Amino acid sequence: MQIPAKPKRVVHREHEWATLAEFATRVGDSLRIAVVSGRRRHGKSFLLQALTEAMGGLYITAVQEDGVTAAKARFAQALAAHSGLPTQALRLDDWEELLRTAFRVADRPERTPLVVIDEFPYLLQHSPEIPGLLQHLYDEGQFGTPGAPRGALVLCGSALSVMHELLSGQKPLRGRVMIDMRLPAFDYREARRYWGIDDPHTAFLVHATLGGAPGYARLTDTDPPQTPDDFPAWVTRVLLSPDRATYSRAETEYLLREDPRIRQRTTYYELLTAIADGATTPTAIGAAVGKDRTVITHPLEVLETAGYVRRDQDLLKQRNPIITVPDPVIRFNQVVTLPQAPLVDLGHPDRAWQAATHAFHSKVLGPHFENLARAYTAAHLPVDLPHLPVGHTGSTEVPDPGARTQHEVDVLALAPGDLPRKPRRTITLIGEAKATATPRSLTDLQRLERIRGLLITQGHQADNAVLALYSLNGFWPDLEAHATERPDVLLIDLAALYGEGPVRGGAART
């Protein structure tokens, strides 16, 4: 069967569509299984519904509120509807027979059978035996059992921990799944195009609050801001309005409920707030919430596997985790909405926003700009400057014994092929990313020179490392003039990050 073209209504997702469409159209006499997971609002259902329609497949979605009897009835109704029968025509009360029937009704002439079960974790709440039954059906095809189900099965869900648990340890589906796809949010450039925001600074502000989850663009029910001056009114109307679906407090509650392990949400809120406020290690987080590190180990692991906390490793040091809140909606909620909840509840979102502006700039925009700088360096800088080698990209801390301090390095890139956290790494780029209102100056460049010297002293190969300054609000003229003459300096502003302006500095020349 020919791979169907991606419909125009499916924006971006070229790689994901090609991967799933090829999987779904491959001809064979056995069952093939794929798992698709991802945070809510990322467009999993939208993508899979489009694929199912393009292939004439069977799409079934589970409902959280259903018990086992209602879930089986809903499943049978979907089978009947796909077969062109009255919705009550099929009465099947056995999960194995329901699953076998799903592949029979999807198996039509000249079509590769495709069955999609969306919100799969909801079925597991009351029917944990389903993965074992799918293992049995899969193995029948591998053993050549006559009448074994054939075709493509996609299991989809938003509860990341549940979906990943399907393939862990001795679970029935481990080793039987061909594709394990975690659907990401749009990257910051894709998100800007999707929202239709012309101004890069405004696009950055929106991305810092809602990220790249495409579902939020439809939920806002209002035109996006087009200038930074439009942003305050937009954010109070969209994120600080309790009657909106995008109200960050309600949305965060909704997201946390996705993981069945998160029950005592007060503890998880405390941890998220501590991390959003700048605590980035288990010890610092424990101190911020007044609990021993061992007490918070399990809740942190839950947040991490659920996708609400990210644990990155220092690019150069062993056992130096950097824990952050990667989801902009949750970060905004912990930094802005929760501290100003009394004003929001009283119907004063404008006053709440004014009171939170400083925290928003320091604890939301600052970290988000650093993330964008690293994302640009890893994904786009090698395209803009092919002569500059970029391998593993991340951040690090560099001790400065002479000054009795530690230098935080926002962006660090190793040479291609070099592995992190090994001695004597070859460092190709050392960068600082600042979202302050003040342009970057020669003092910032001198700090990077100091850090490069310290890395060389520590034994790393950093003599030829490029020094990169990333700035939300530009550079002073004397720095720009100086950078032009320096073959080891890059100046990267917001226009360059969004691909609308050149990367400047002598190192940009081939």
Residue pairs with C-beta under 8 A, 6 or more apart in sequence:
1 25
1 27
1 55
1 110
1 111
1 112
2 25
3 18
3 21
3 22
3 25
4 21
4 25
4 51
4 54
4 55
5 54
6 13
6 14
6 17
6 18
6 21
6 50
7 50
7 54
9 50
10 17
10 46
10 47
10 50
11 194
11 214
12 186
12 190
12 194
13 43
13 47
16 47
16 181
16 183
17 47
17 51
19 179
19 181
20 34
20 36
20 47
20 48
20 51
20 154
20 179
20 181
21 51
21 54
23 32
23 34
23 152
23 178
23 179
24 51
24 55
24 57
24 112
24 114
24 152
24 154
25 55
25 112
26 32
26 112
26 152
27 112
28 150
29 141
29 148
29 150
30 138
30 141
30 142
30 148
30 150
31 103
31 137
31 138
31 140
31 141
31 148
31 149
31 150
31 151
31 153
32 151
32 152
32 153
32 178
33 134
33 138
33 152
33 153
33 154
33 155
33 173
33 176
33 177
33 178
34 152
34 153
34 154
34 155
34 177
34 178
34 179
34 180
34 181
35 154
35 155
35 156
35 163
35 166
35 167
35 173
35 177
35 179
35 180
35 181
36 44
36 48
36 154
36 155
36 156
36 179
36 181
36 182
36 183
37 44
37 156
37 157
37 158
37 160
37 163
37 164
37 180
37 181
37 182
37 183
38 44
38 158
38 160
38 182
38 183
38 184
39 158
39 160
39 185
39 213
39 255
39 307
39 327
40 158
40 213
40 215
40 254
40 255
40 258
41 213
41 214
41 215
41 216
41 219
42 183
42 184
42 185
42 213
42 214
42 215
43 183
43 213
43 214
43 215
44 118
44 156
44 158
44 183
45 61
45 118
45 156
46 214
47 183
48 59
48 116
48 118
48 154
48 156
49 59
49 116
51 57
51 114
51 116
52 58
52 59
52 114
52 116
53 59
55 111
55 112
55 114
56 108
56 111
56 114
57 106
57 111
57 113
57 114
57 115
57 116
57 152
58 78
58 79
58 82
58 102
58 105
58 106
58 113
58 114
58 115
58 116
59 78
59 116
59 118
60 74
60 75
60 78
60 102
60 115
60 116
60 117
60 118
61 117
61 118
61 119
62 71
62 74
62 117
62 118
62 119
62 120
62 121
62 122
62 123
63 70
63 71
63 74
63 119
63 122
64 119
64 122
64 125
66 74
66 122
66 126
67 126
68 126
68 127
71 122
71 123
71 126
71 127
72 92
72 93
72 95
72 98
75 92
75 98
75 102
76 90
76 91
76 92
76 98
77 87
77 88
77 90
79 90
79 92
79 98
79 101
79 102
79 105
80 86
80 87
80 88
80 89
80 90
81 87
82 105
82 106
83 89
83 90
83 105
90 101
92 98
92 101
95 127
95 129
95 130
95 133
96 133
96 136
96 137
99 130
99 133
99 134
99 137
99 149
100 137
100 149
102 115
103 113
103 115
103 137
103 149
103 150
103 151
103 153
104 149
106 113
106 114
106 115
106 151
107 113
107 150
107 151
112 151
112 152
113 149
113 150
113 151
113 152
114 151
114 152
114 154
115 151
115 152
115 153
115 154
116 153
116 154
116 156
117 123
117 153
117 154
117 155
117 156
118 156
118 157
119 156
119 157
119 158
120 155
120 156
120 157
120 163
121 157
121 158
121 159
121 162
121 163
121 260
122 157
123 130
124 130
124 131
124 162
125 260
131 166
131 171
131 172
131 173
132 172
134 153
134 172
134 173
134 176
135 172
135 173
135 176
137 148
137 149
138 173
138 176
140 148
140 149
141 148
141 149
141 150
155 163
155 166
157 163
158 258
159 258
159 259
159 260
159 306
160 182
160 259
160 305
160 306
160 307
161 259
161 261
161 302
161 305
161 306
162 259
162 260
164 305
165 171
166 173
166 174
166 177
167 173
167 174
167 177
167 180
168 174
184 212
185 191
185 211
185 212
185 213
185 214
186 194
186 212
186 213
186 214
187 212
187 375
187 379
188 203
188 204
188 207
188 212
188 372
188 375
188 497
188 498
189 380
189 498
189 499
190 212
191 203
191 206
191 207
191 211
191 212
191 214
192 200
192 203
192 207
192 498
194 212
194 214
194 217
195 203
195 206
195 217
195 224
196 224
197 203
197 206
197 224
197 225
197 226
198 226
199 226
199 227
199 228
200 494
200 495
200 497
200 498
200 500
201 228
201 472
201 494
202 224
202 225
202 226
202 227
202 228
202 230
202 231
203 498
204 368
204 369
204 372
204 472
204 494
204 498
205 225
205 228
205 231
205 365
206 224
206 225
206 231
206 234
207 328
207 368
207 372
208 328
208 332
208 364
208 365
208 368
208 369
209 235
209 239
209 328
209 329
209 332
209 364
210 216
210 239
210 246
210 328
210 329
211 327
211 328
211 329
213 329
216 246
216 329
217 224
219 244
219 245
219 246
220 238
220 244
220 246
221 244
222 234
222 237
222 238
224 234
225 231
225 233
225 234
232 350
232 353
235 353
236 349
236 350
236 352
236 353
237 244
237 349
238 244
238 246
239 246
239 247
239 248
239 332
239 336
239 337
240 247
240 248
240 336
240 337
240 340
240 344
240 349
240 352
240 353
241 247
241 349
242 249
242 250
242 344
242 345
245 251
247 337
248 329
248 330
248 332
248 333
248 336
248 337
249 333
249 337
249 338
249 341
249 344
251 329
251 333
252 329
252 330
252 333
252 334
253 265
255 308
255 327
255 329
255 330
256 262
256 265
256 268
256 308
258 306
259 302
259 306
261 302
261 306
262 268
262 302
262 306
267 299
268 299
268 302
268 303
269 334
269 338
270 289
271 285
271 289
271 296
271 299
271 300
271 303
271 309
272 303
272 308
272 309
272 325
272 330
272 334
273 334
273 338
274 284
274 285
274 288
274 289
275 285
275 309
275 323
275 324
275 325
276 325
276 330
276 331
276 334
276 335
276 363
277 288
277 334
277 335
277 363
278 363
279 285
279 287
279 288
279 323
280 321
280 322
280 323
280 324
281 320
281 321
281 322
281 323
282 293
282 296
282 297
282 300
282 321
282 323
283 293
285 293
285 296
285 300
285 323
286 292
286 293
286 295
286 296
289 296
300 309
300 323
303 309
304 310
304 311
307 326
307 327
308 325
308 326
308 327
308 330
309 323
309 324
309 325
309 326
310 323
310 324
310 325
310 326
311 321
311 322
311 323
312 321
312 322
312 323
312 324
312 394
312 395
313 320
313 321
313 322
313 394
313 420
313 421
314 320
314 321
314 322
314 394
314 395
314 396
314 397
314 421
315 392
315 393
315 394
315 395
315 396
315 412
315 414
315 420
315 421
316 396
316 398
316 412
316 420
316 421
316 425
316 460
317 396
317 397
317 421
318 421
320 397
322 395
324 367
325 331
325 334
326 371
328 364
328 368
331 363
331 364
331 367
331 368
332 360
332 364
335 356
335 359
335 360
335 363
335 364
336 352
336 353
336 356
336 359
336 360
336 364
337 344
337 352
339 356
339 359
340 352
340 353
340 355
340 356
343 349
343 351
343 352
343 355
344 352
361 435
365 435
365 472
366 434
366 435
366 436
368 435
369 433
369 434
369 435
369 470
369 472
370 395
370 410
370 411
370 433
370 435
372 433
372 497
373 410
373 411
373 431
373 433
373 470
373 492
373 497
374 393
374 394
374 395
374 410
374 411
374 433
376 470
376 492
376 496
376 497
377 390
377 393
377 411
377 413
377 429
377 431
377 468
378 390
378 393
378 413
380 497
380 499
381 388
381 390
381 503
382 388
382 389
382 390
384 496
384 499
384 503
385 503
385 507
385 508
387 510
388 428
388 429
388 466
388 507
389 415
389 416
389 428
390 413
390 416
390 428
390 429
391 413
391 414
391 415
391 416
391 417
391 418
391 428
392 413
392 414
392 418
392 419
392 420
393 411
393 412
393 413
393 414
394 412
394 420
395 408
395 409
395 410
395 411
395 412
396 409
396 412
397 406
397 407
397 408
397 409
398 406
398 407
398 409
398 451
398 454
398 455
398 458
399 405
399 406
399 407
399 454
400 406
400 407
400 450
400 454
407 447
407 450
407 451
407 454
409 430
409 431
409 432
409 451
410 431
410 432
410 433
410 470
411 429
411 430
411 431
411 432
411 433
411 468
411 470
412 427
412 429
412 430
412 431
413 427
413 428
413 429
413 431
414 420
414 425
414 426
414 427
414 428
415 425
415 426
415 427
415 428
415 461
418 425
418 426
423 459
424 459
424 460
424 461
425 460
425 461
426 460
426 461
426 462
427 455
427 460
427 461
427 462
427 465
428 464
428 465
428 466
429 465
429 466
429 467
429 468
429 490
430 448
430 451
430 452
430 455
430 462
430 465
430 466
430 467
430 468
431 448
431 467
431 468
431 469
431 470
431 490
432 440
432 444
432 447
432 448
432 468
432 469
432 470
433 470
433 471
434 440
434 444
434 470
434 471
434 472
435 472
435 473
436 472
436 473
437 473
438 473
439 471
439 473
439 474
439 475
439 476
439 479
440 469
440 471
440 474
440 475
440 476
440 479
440 491
441 475
441 476
441 478
441 479
442 476
442 478
442 479
442 482
444 469
444 479
445 467
445 469
445 479
445 482
445 483
445 489
448 467
448 468
448 469
449 467
452 462
452 465
452 467
455 462
455 465
456 462
456 463
464 488
465 488
466 488
466 489
466 490
466 507
467 488
467 489
467 490
468 489
468 490
468 491
468 492
468 507
469 475
469 479
469 483
469 489
469 490
469 491
469 492
470 492
470 493
470 497
471 491
471 492
471 493
471 494
472 493
472 494
474 493
475 483
475 491
475 493
479 491
480 491
480 504
482 489
483 489
483 490
483 491
483 504
483 505
483 506
484 504
484 505
484 506
485 506
486 505
486 506
486 507
487 506
487 507
487 509
488 506
488 507
489 505
489 506
489 507
490 503
490 504
490 505
490 507
490 508
491 503
491 504
491 505
492 503
492 504
493 501
493 504
495 501
496 502
496 503
496 504
502 508
